[in-house]
């Protein structure tokens, strides 16, 4: 690399997609307006006697997927969730995030398996004059895995 940024390789939100896996088939969640996949790291603090410095010892990590989508369909997430709760078991979901760089066609694909709903989970929120949306948060109960990752040539 020449040390100079090639702005053609910079991506925007238009380059991303989010898929849900249902019956071994990836289905595009075209209604999703925005999503985030995050890792939250936690450390144990340690300060030995006679040392002014406090240290951090890696202790845990939690992966989350949060997205907001327009209300278009209920069959992929909401119906299985409410049916599962009624039957006494909360379902797991598998997602795949993807970005595709238009300049050179490179893709980044990340598997997000064994996701469970976490915290407040929008069933229905209405605001006059606005598109009806839902916000969902999942804990990813597996380490996200790259299927494909980006490089710069």
DAMOJO-V929426 format. One record per run of one state. SS is the DSSP state (a for helix, b for strand, c for the rest). FROM is the first residue (numbers start at 1). LEN is the number of residues. If there is no record, write none. Layout:
ss/from/len
SS/FROM/LEN
SS/FROM/LEN
//
This chain:
ss/from/len
c/1/6
a/7/3
c/10/3
a/13/3
b/16/7
c/23/2
b/25/4
c/29/3
b/32/15
c/47/8
b/55/16
c/71/7
a/78/9
c/87/6
b/93/8
c/101/6
b/107/11
c/118/7
b/125/1
c/126/7
b/133/8
c/141/4
b/145/4
c/149/5
//
